[in-house]
Amino acid sequence: MLADITEALRRGDAAAALAAARATVAAEPENAAAHHLLGVCLQRTGDAAGARQAFNRALEMAPDVAAHHFSLATLALSEGDAKAAVQGLQQALVLDPNQLGAYVMLAHLALGRGDQAEAERNLRLAQRVSAEHPQVRVLEGYLAQARGDGERALKCFTLAVEADPNLAAAHLALGQAFLARRMWPFAEQALSNALRLDPSRAPATLRALVEARRRQGKARETLETLGELIALVPGDPVARVLRAEVLLEMGRGEEAATDLEAVLDAHPTHAPVLGQAVALLHRLGRPEEALARAEAALARAPDQDELWKVRLNVSGMLGEDAKDILDRWQDALPDSTACLEMLTAFHDTRGEDALAETYADRALAINPDLYAANLYKLRSEFPQDPALALARVSRLLPMASDALAQRTLLGWRGLALDALGRHADAAGSWREMIRRPATGQVPPPPAIPASEAPAGRIDATLLWSPPGVRAEFVLRLAKAQLGQRLRLDRIGNIAAGDGFGALRFAPGHPEAGSAARWEESLRAAGLEPAGAVDWLPHVDGYTFAALGGARVLALLTDPRDALLNWMLHGSLQNYLFLHEVGHSAEWLASVLEALADEAEASGRIELVRLDADAGEAAQRIEQALGLGEPLPGVMGRGTRFPTGHWRNYREAFAEEFARLAPVAARLGYPAD
């Protein structure tokens, strides 16, 4: 009968094993092994109290059997009593030095407390007993992970699963390894297997399965798993918040709000959840509830800066005066550096320099290393004293751990070095800067040749300026005169639209640009194609062929100046400056070459150099756009390097400028 129990356990049939164990104990009440197996069955089915009673009975009857001590140790561990577990495991090894499971569990416990050497020692002892046992393979895999050897870990977990396909721990380890490697389908399969084999439905395994399914966009399956997890641990705020996020992605805002509100009912001052909840409530047309939630949280914990930040966001949603909230925040926490930095930013945006500097200085007096306050001081110091700005940024850089902060500071360091005439050092700082990740920018599309475009004709004027050319001033003045006729809605908008926006599609794609799609989008915007002026973020041979017949006004500066300005000051297109200066120079050259080719071939391109004679440039723009009033200028006051500044970098960016020199000459600029 004992064999029937073990066979049922081996094949994963916990119900049959438990029935056989109960029958055996009833038939042989003095059989210690039967009591022990009954405890194993009860533990598998989640009856910890029953399992303990059975294990204790087996131990009373046979105190010298190592397995009885081992089983009680596993039960203690499952209940969180690590000390009792270690004592039981050590006693099991005293009675049986070949008790493999004891070595494995002791090693896992050592790993859990960060004692890798002790874990390695127990692994070696376990390997002496059975080096290829699946539990030993799993342990070996976890230790490989601890050493940073992911490949070895994955191999060990795979071998463990192959050796014992019914070992839930092996499938769990394999699933987690796949999860770490972002191999979502494989992770899902392994974790599903682990849950199928583990009747306890461990919350940690369910959380991992949620991650694997969500990463694949399986919203329905993710919600099912989250539902099971929340049923097991209803007080888990992370699971409820995650379910709210999935529901939001599915457009089920009201259900998402219910989850977030449930979390806030239990944790009313949890700032991240509060922030999500108030934004959602406002979006759902429930602003009063958003305000009430934020105020209730502050009433409970007025000393938490993060809650004041949420309340400040609510003020923006509701159109309240932010200064009133900032004053309340400062009254509650007069020494809050977060509040002082917010006040700095508030007065900075209003052009109240003296007040902004006062608050920045107060914040830095409390903490000299504050990022936002230092950045304000850096910007205010730079025009008058670049050496002081350089000293400040050099002190801040080693402390910056965030990639975005590093990028910003490296840019400022380069600008300070540039102002001090240290151009080689400035170039080095900028090369470092562009290797840091940027956020919210769009990769520039490749220049596609005319041969790949569907030929088309339109009757309109296209307006274009390369990245790094500050055309905002001209566009703003032209808009004032042309009104609706000038289309500028592509600026700041990355939506696909008619295929001629910031994002482009490959030739032949259903959403690729064509004359018909361009005309349709123009009419949808309430414009008549004839006489319209459309600013495009990107032009190439494809654009000129697909929109044949259009007149094109290109607003230019020296391509080498444009490259520098794009790198440091961004672009109207919000195009990402690529991680190597040479790559961006190559892209810019390819686009300008397409422009020059079309200008030489068709005669429909009007090239206006904004950095040449300003009066002549203004007249040509007025004529090309049919403006009724003269332009007072063409460059405006936007942040940029002065004309010809690229010459200071002829050595530092020699290769990049050499790539641009031929097309610069074709566009009317000196080659060197």
C-alpha positions in Angstrom: 0.0 0.0 0.0 2.9 2.3 0.6 3.9 1.8 -3.0 0.5 3.0 -4.1 1.0 6.2 -2.2 4.4 6.9 -3.6 3.3 6.0 -7.2 0.4 8.5 -7.0 2.7 11.2 -5.6 5.2 10.5 -8.4 2.6 11.0 -11.1 1.2 14.2 -9.4 -2.1 12.7 -8.4 -2.4 14.3 -4.9 -6.0 13.2 -4.3 -5.3 9.5 -5.0 -2.1 9.7 -2.9 -4.0 11.2 0.0 -6.8 8.6 -0.2 -4.3 5.8 -0.3 -2.4 7.2 2.7 -5.5 7.5 4.8 -6.5 4.0 4.0 -3.0 2.7 4.9 -2.9 4.5 8.2 -6.4 3.2 9.0 -5.2 -0.3 8.2 -1.8 0.0 9.9 -2.0 2.6 12.6 1.4 1.7 14.0 3.2 2.1 10.7 5.5 5.1 11.0 6.2 5.3 7.3 2.4 5.4 6.5 2.0 8.4 8.9 4.9 10.1 7.3 3.5 9.6 3.8 0.1 10.9 5.0 1.9 14.0 6.2 3.5 14.4 2.8 0.1 14.1 1.1 -1.5 16.6 3.5 1.3 19.1 2.9 0.9 18.8 -0.8 -2.8 19.6 -0.6 -2.2 22.6 1.7 -3.2 21.1 5.0 -0.3 22.3 7.1 -1.9 21.5 10.5 -2.8 17.9 9.4 0.7 17.4 8.0 2.4 18.5 11.2 0.2 16.1 13.2 1.1 13.2 10.9 4.9 14.1 10.9 5.0 14.4 14.7 3.2 11.0 15.0 5.8 9.4 12.6 8.6 11.0 14.6 7.3 9.7 17.9 7.2 6.2 16.4 10.5 6.3 14.7 12.7 9.2 16.0 15.9 7.9 14.3 14.5 8.2 10.8 16.1 11.2 9.0 13.2 11.7 6.6 10.9 12.5 9.5 13.1 15.3 10.7 13.5 16.5 7.1 9.8 16.7 6.5 9.1 18.6 9.7 11.9 21.0 8.6 10.3 21.6 5.2 7.0 22.3 7.0 8.7 24.8 9.4 10.3 26.5 6.4 6.9 26.8 4.6 5.6 28.5 7.8 8.5 31.0 7.8 10.4 29.4 10.8 13.9 29.3 9.3 15.6 28.6 12.6 13.5 25.5 13.2 14.0 24.4 9.6 17.8 24.6 9.9 17.8 22.6 13.2 15.6 19.9 11.6 17.8 19.6 8.5 20.9 19.4 10.6 19.4 16.6 12.7 18.4 14.8 9.6 22.0 14.9 8.3 23.3 13.6 11.7 21.0 10.6 11.3 21.7 10.2 7.5 24.7 12.0 5.9 23.3 11.1 2.5 20.0 13.0 3.0 20.2 14.8 -0.3 17.2 17.1 0.3 18.7 18.4 3.5 21.8 19.6 1.7 19.7 21.2 -1.0 17.5 23.0 1.4 20.4 24.2 3.5 22.0 25.6 0.4 18.8 27.4 -0.6 18.5 28.9 2.9 22.2 30.1 2.6 21.5 31.7 -0.7 18.5 33.4 0.7 20.6 35.1 3.4 23.3 36.0 0.9 25.9 33.4 2.1 27.1 32.2 -1.2 30.1 30.3 0.2 27.9 28.2 2.5 25.5 27.5 -0.4 28.4 26.3 -2.5 29.6 24.1 0.3 26.2 22.4 0.6 26.0 22.1 -3.2 29.3 20.1 -3.2 28.0 17.8 -0.5 24.7 17.3 -2.4 26.7 16.5 -5.6 28.6 13.8 -3.8 25.3 12.1 -3.1 23.8 12.6 -6.6 25.3 15.1 -8.9 22.6 14.6 -11.6 19.6 14.7 -9.3 17.1 17.3 -10.6 16.9 19.1 -7.3 20.7 19.4 -7.3 20.6 20.7 -10.9 18.1 23.3 -9.8 20.3 24.4 -6.9 23.3 24.4 -9.3 21.4 26.7 -11.6 20.5 29.2 -8.8 24.1 29.4 -7.8 25.2 30.0 -11.4 22.7 32.9 -11.5 24.2 34.2 -8.2 27.6 34.2 -10.0 26.1 36.0 -13.0 26.3 33.0 -15.3 22.8 33.1 -16.9 23.7 30.6 -19.7 24.9 27.9 -17.2 21.8 28.5 -15.0 19.4 28.0 -18.0 21.2 24.8 -18.9 20.9 23.5 -15.4 17.2 24.3 -15.1 16.6 22.7 -18.5 18.4 19.5 -17.4 16.4 19.4 -14.2 13.1 19.6 -16.1 14.2 16.9 -18.5 15.2 14.6 -15.6 12.0 15.1 -13.7 9.1 16.7 -15.7 6.9 16.6 -12.6 9.2 18.7 -10.5 7.4 22.0 -10.0 10.5 23.7 -8.6 12.4 23.0 -11.8 9.7 24.4 -14.0 9.5 27.5 -11.8 13.3 28.1 -11.9 13.2 27.6 -15.7 10.3 30.0 -16.1 12.0 32.7 -14.0 15.2 32.3 -16.0 13.2 32.7 -19.3 11.5 35.7 -17.7 14.9 37.4 -16.9 15.9 36.8 -20.5 12.7 38.4 -21.8 11.7 35.1 -23.5 8.0 35.6 -22.6 6.3 32.6 -24.4 8.9 30.2 -23.0 8.5 31.7 -19.5 4.7 31.4 -19.7 4.9 27.7 -20.6 7.3 26.8 -17.8 5.5 28.8 -15.2 2.1 27.3 -16.3 3.7 23.9 -15.8 5.0 24.9 -12.3 1.5 26.0 -11.3 -0.1 22.8 -12.7 2.3 20.7 -10.6 2.1 22.8 -7.4 -1.4 22.6 -5.9 -0.5 25.4 -3.5 -0.7 27.9 -6.5 2.2 29.9 -5.0 1.6 33.7 -5.3 5.2 34.3 -6.4 4.6 31.9 -9.3 1.4 33.6 -10.2 3.0 37.0 -10.2 5.7 35.7 -12.5 3.1 34.3 -14.9 1.3 37.6 -14.9 4.5 39.3 -16.0 5.0 36.7 -18.8 1.5 37.0 -20.1 1.3 40.8 -19.9 4.5 41.2 -21.8 2.9 39.3 -24.7 -0.1 41.5 -24.7 -2.4 38.7 -23.5 -4.8 40.9 -21.6 -7.5 38.4 -21.0 -5.2 35.7 -19.7 -3.3 38.3 -17.6 -6.6 39.4 -16.0 -7.5 35.7 -15.2 -4.2 35.1 -13.5 -4.4 38.4 -11.6 -7.9 37.4 -10.5 -6.6 34.2 -9.0 -3.7 36.0 -7.4 -6.0 38.6 -5.8 -8.3 35.8 -4.6 -5.3 34.3 -2.8 -3.9 37.5 -1.4 -6.7 40.1 -1.5 -4.6 42.6 0.5 -1.8 42.7 -2.1 -1.9 46.3 -3.4 0.6 45.6 -6.2 -1.7 43.0 -7.8 -4.7 45.3 -7.6 -2.7 48.2 -9.1 -1.4 45.9 -11.9 -4.9 44.7 -12.7 -6.0 48.4 -12.8 -3.3 49.1 -15.4 -4.3 46.1 -17.5 -8.0 47.2 -17.3 -7.0 50.7 -18.4 -5.1 49.3 -21.4 -8.3 47.4 -22.3 -10.3 50.7 -22.1 -12.2 49.6 -18.9 -11.5 52.7 -16.9 -14.4 52.4 -14.4 -13.3 48.9 -13.4 -9.7 50.1 -13.1 -10.8 53.0 -10.9 -12.6 50.4 -8.6 -9.3 48.6 -8.1 -7.3 51.7 -7.4 -9.9 53.0 -5.0 -9.8 49.7 -3.2 -6.1 50.0 -2.7 -6.5 53.6 -1.5 -9.2 52.6 1.0 -6.6 50.3 2.6 -3.6 52.6 2.0 -5.0 56.2 1.6 -1.5 57.8 1.7 0.2 55.5 -0.9 1.4 58.3 -3.2 2.1 56.4 -6.4 -1.4 54.8 -6.3 -3.0 58.1 -5.4 -1.3 59.7 -8.4 -2.7 57.1 -10.7 -6.1 57.2 -9.2 -6.6 61.0 -9.3 -5.5 61.1 -12.9 -7.9 58.4 -13.8 -10.8 59.9 -11.9 -10.2 63.2 -13.6 -10.2 61.5 -17.0 -13.4 59.7 -16.1 -15.1 63.0 -15.4 -15.0 62.6 -11.6 -12.7 65.6 -10.7 -14.4 66.2 -7.3 -13.5 62.6 -6.2 -9.9 63.1 -7.4 -9.7 66.3 -5.3 -11.3 64.6 -2.3 -8.9 61.7 -2.4 -5.8 64.0 -2.6 -7.1 66.2 0.2 -7.9 63.2 2.4 -4.4 61.9 2.0 -2.9 65.2 2.9 -5.1 65.4 6.0 -3.6 62.1 7.2 0.0 62.8 6.2 0.7 66.5 5.6 4.5 65.8 6.1 4.8 63.7 2.9 6.3 65.6 -0.1 5.0 63.0 -2.6 1.4 63.6 -1.5 1.9 67.4 -2.1 3.2 66.6 -5.5 0.1 64.7 -6.3 -2.0 67.6 -5.0 -0.1 70.0 -7.2 -0.9 67.7 -10.2 -4.5 67.8 -9.3 -4.4 71.6 -9.2 -3.1 71.5 -12.8 -6.0 69.2 -13.8 -8.6 71.5 -12.2 -7.1 74.7 -13.4 -6.4 76.0 -9.9 -3.6 78.5 -9.1 -0.5 76.4 -8.4 0.9 79.0 -6.1 -1.9 78.5 -3.6 -0.9 74.8 -3.3 2.8 75.6 -3.1 2.1 78.1 -0.3 0.1 75.5 1.6 2.9 73.0 1.1 5.6 75.4 2.3 3.5 76.3 5.4 3.2 72.6 6.2 6.9 71.8 5.4 9.0 75.0 5.5 12.3 73.1 5.0 11.0 70.8 2.3 13.7 70.9 -0.5 11.1 69.4 -2.9 8.8 72.3 -2.3 11.6 74.9 -2.6 12.6 73.3 -5.9 9.0 73.4 -7.1 8.8 77.1 -6.2 12.1 77.7 -8.1 10.6 76.2 -11.2 7.3 78.0 -10.7 8.9 81.5 -10.6 11.4 80.5 -13.3 8.6 79.8 -15.8 7.0 83.2 -14.9 10.3 85.0 -15.6 10.6 86.0 -12.0 14.4 85.4 -11.8 15.0 87.0 -8.4 12.4 84.9 -6.6 13.5 81.7 -8.5 17.1 82.3 -7.4 16.0 82.9 -3.8 14.2 79.6 -3.6 17.0 77.7 -5.3 19.6 79.2 -2.9 17.4 78.2 0.1 17.0 74.7 -1.2 20.8 74.3 -1.8 21.5 75.7 1.7 19.7 72.7 3.0 21.1 70.2 0.5 24.0 71.3 -1.8 23.5 68.3 -4.1 19.9 68.9 -5.2 19.7 68.3 -9.0 16.9 70.7 -10.0 18.1 73.6 -7.9 21.7 73.2 -9.1 20.4 73.0 -12.7 18.7 76.3 -12.3 21.8 77.9 -10.8 23.8 76.4 -13.7 21.6 77.9 -16.3 21.6 81.3 -14.5 25.4 81.3 -14.0 26.3 80.2 -17.5 25.8 83.5 -19.5 27.9 85.6 -17.1 30.4 83.1 -15.7 30.9 79.9 -17.8 33.9 79.0 -15.5 31.6 79.0 -12.5 29.1 76.9 -14.4 31.8 74.5 -15.4 32.9 74.1 -11.8 29.3 73.4 -10.7 28.6 70.9 -13.4 31.9 69.1 -12.8 30.9 68.6 -9.2 27.5 67.4 -10.0 28.4 64.9 -12.8 30.0 62.2 -10.6 26.9 62.1 -8.4 24.5 61.7 -11.3 23.3 58.1 -11.5 20.3 58.7 -13.7 21.1 58.5 -17.5 18.9 61.5 -18.3 20.6 63.7 -15.7 24.0 62.6 -17.0 23.0 63.5 -20.5 21.8 67.0 -19.4 24.9 67.6 -17.4 27.3 66.5 -20.1 25.5 68.8 -22.5 26.0 71.7 -20.1 29.6 70.8 -19.4 30.3 70.9 -23.2 28.5 74.3 -23.5 30.6 75.7 -20.7 33.8 74.4 -22.2 32.7 75.8 -25.6 32.2 79.3 -24.0 35.7 79.0 -22.5 37.2 78.2 -25.9 38.1 74.6 -25.0 36.5 73.2 -28.1 38.2 69.8 -28.2 37.1 69.1 -24.6 33.6 70.3 -25.4 33.3 67.9 -28.4 34.4 65.1 -26.1 31.7 65.9 -23.6 29.1 66.0 -26.3 30.2 62.7 -27.7 29.6 61.2 -24.2 26.3 63.0 -24.0 24.7 61.5 -27.1 25.6 58.0 -26.0 23.3 58.4 -23.0 19.6 57.5 -23.6 17.2 60.3 -24.6 13.5 60.1 -23.9 10.5 61.0 -26.0 12.4 61.5 -29.3 11.7 59.9 -32.7 14.5 58.2 -34.7 14.9 60.1 -38.0 13.5 58.1 -41.0 15.9 57.0 -43.7 16.1 58.9 -47.0 14.2 56.8 -49.5 14.9 57.3 -53.2 12.3 58.6 -55.7 12.4 55.3 -57.6 10.5 53.6 -54.7 7.6 56.2 -54.6 4.2 56.1 -56.3 4.3 59.1 -58.7 1.8 61.8 -57.8 1.0 65.5 -58.3 -0.3 68.1 -56.0 -0.9 71.9 -56.2 0.5 73.4 -53.0 3.7 74.7 -51.4 5.7 72.5 -49.1 7.8 74.1 -46.4 10.8 72.3 -44.9 13.7 73.0 -42.6 16.4 70.4 -41.6 16.9 69.4 -38.0 19.0 72.0 -36.3 17.7 74.9 -38.2 15.7 77.3 -36.0 12.8 78.0 -38.4 10.3 78.6 -35.6 10.5 82.4 -36.0 9.6 82.3 -39.7 6.9 79.8 -39.1 5.3 81.9 -36.4 5.3 85.1 -38.4 4.0 83.3 -41.5 1.2 81.7 -39.6 0.1 85.1 -38.3 -0.3 86.2 -42.0 -1.5 82.9 -43.7 -3.6 81.6 -40.9 -5.3 78.3 -41.7 -3.6 78.1 -45.1 -0.3 77.3 -43.3 -0.4 73.8 -41.9 1.8 73.3 -38.8 0.0 70.5 -37.1 2.8 68.0 -37.8 5.0 69.9 -35.2 5.0 68.0 -31.9 2.7 65.3 -33.4 4.2 61.9 -34.2 0.9 60.3 -35.3 1.1 58.5 -38.6 -1.4 60.7 -40.4 -1.0 60.8 -44.2 2.5 59.2 -44.2 4.4 62.5 -44.5 4.7 63.1 -40.7 7.6 62.5 -38.4 7.0 58.7 -38.6 7.4 57.2 -42.1 6.4 53.8 -43.5 8.3 51.7 -46.0 7.3 52.0 -49.6 4.3 49.8 -50.4 3.0 49.9 -46.8 -0.8 50.7 -46.7 0.0 53.8 -44.6 2.9 55.0 -46.7 2.6 58.6 -48.0 0.9 59.3 -51.4 -0.5 62.3 -53.2 -4.1 60.9 -52.6 -3.5 60.4 -48.9 -1.9 63.9 -48.6 -4.8 65.6 -50.3 -7.3 63.6 -48.2 -5.7 64.6 -44.9 -5.5 68.3 -46.1 -9.2 68.4 -46.8 -9.9 66.6 -43.5 -8.1 69.5 -41.8 -10.4 72.0 -43.6 -7.9 73.1 -46.2 -8.0 73.4 -50.0 -4.9 71.9 -51.5 -4.5 74.7 -54.0 -2.8 77.6 -52.2 -2.1 75.6 -49.1 1.4 75.6 -47.4 2.3 72.4 -45.6 5.4 72.2 -43.3 6.9 68.7 -43.5 9.3 67.3 -40.9 11.2 65.2 -43.5 11.9 65.3 -47.2 13.7 62.9 -49.5 13.5 61.6 -53.1 10.3 59.6 -52.2 8.6 62.8 -50.9 9.5 64.8 -54.0 8.3 62.1 -56.4 5.1 61.2 -54.4 4.2 64.9 -54.1 5.2 65.9 -57.6 4.3 69.4 -58.8 4.5 71.0 -55.4 6.6 74.0 -54.9 9.2 73.5 -52.1 10.6 76.2 -49.9 13.6 74.9 -47.9 14.9 77.1 -45.0 18.6 76.3 -44.6 21.7 77.1 -42.6 25.2 75.7 -43.1 24.8 71.9 -42.7 27.7 71.8 -40.2 26.1 74.5 -38.0 22.8 72.6 -38.3 24.5 69.4 -37.1 25.9 71.1 -34.0 22.6 72.8 -33.2 20.7 69.6 -33.7 23.0 67.8 -31.3 22.8 70.5 -28.6 19.5 72.3 -29.1 17.3 69.7 -30.7 15.0 70.1 -33.6 11.4 71.0 -34.6 11.0 67.4 -35.7 12.0 66.1 -32.3 14.3 63.7 -34.1 16.8 61.8 -32.0 20.4 62.8 -32.6 21.9 59.4 -33.1 24.4 57.8 -30.7 27.4 58.6 -32.9 28.0 62.1 -34.4 29.1 60.4 -37.7 25.7 58.6 -38.0 23.8 61.8 -37.7 26.1 63.5 -40.1 25.5 60.7 -42.6 21.8 60.9 -42.2 21.7 64.7 -42.6 24.0 64.5 -45.7 21.7 61.9 -47.3 18.6 64.1 -46.8 20.3 67.3 -48.0 21.7 65.4 -51.1 18.1 64.4 -52.0 17.1 68.1 -51.7 20.1 69.2 -53.8 19.4 66.6 -56.5 15.7 67.7 -56.8 16.7 71.4 -56.9 19.2 70.7 -59.7 16.8 68.5 -61.6 13.4 70.2 -61.3 13.8 73.8 -60.6 10.8 73.8 -58.2 12.9 74.0 -55.0 13.5 77.4 -53.5 16.6 77.3 -51.3 16.7 80.1 -48.7 19.8 80.5 -46.6 18.7 82.0 -43.3 22.3 82.6 -42.2 23.2 84.6 -45.2 21.8 88.1 -46.0 18.8 88.3 -43.7 17.0 91.0 -45.8 17.3 89.0 -49.0 16.2 85.8 -47.2 13.1 87.5 -45.8 12.2 88.9 -49.2 12.5 85.4 -50.9 10.3 83.9 -48.1 7.7 86.6 -48.5 7.6 86.0 -52.2 7.5 82.2 -52.0 4.7 82.2 -49.5 2.8 85.1 -50.9 3.0 87.1 -47.6 1.3 90.5 -47.7 3.5 92.1 -45.0 7.3 92.1 -44.7 9.1 89.8 -42.2 11.0 91.7 -39.6 13.7 89.0 -39.5 14.3 85.3 -40.1 16.2 83.9 -37.1 14.4 85.0 -34.0 15.9 84.6 -30.5 15.8 80.8 -30.2 18.8 79.1 -28.5 21.4 78.2 -31.1 25.1 78.6 -31.9 26.1 81.6 -33.9 26.5 81.3 -37.7 29.9 79.7 -38.6 30.4 78.3 -35.1 31.2 74.9 -36.7 34.6 76.2 -37.7 35.7 76.0 -34.1 35.2 72.2 -34.4 36.9 71.6 -37.7 39.4 69.3 -36.0 37.2 67.7 -33.3 34.5 66.8 -35.9 36.8 66.6 -39.0 35.4 63.3 -40.3 31.7 64.3 -39.7 32.2 67.7 -41.4 34.0 66.1 -44.3 30.9 64.0 -45.0 28.8 67.2 -45.1 31.2 69.4 -47.0 30.2 68.3 -50.6 26.5 68.8 -50.1 27.2 72.1 -48.2 29.0 73.3 -51.4 26.1 72.2 -53.6 23.7 74.3 -51.4 25.8 77.4 -51.7 28.1 77.2 -48.7 31.9 77.1 -48.6 33.3 73.6 -48.6 35.7 74.5 -45.8 
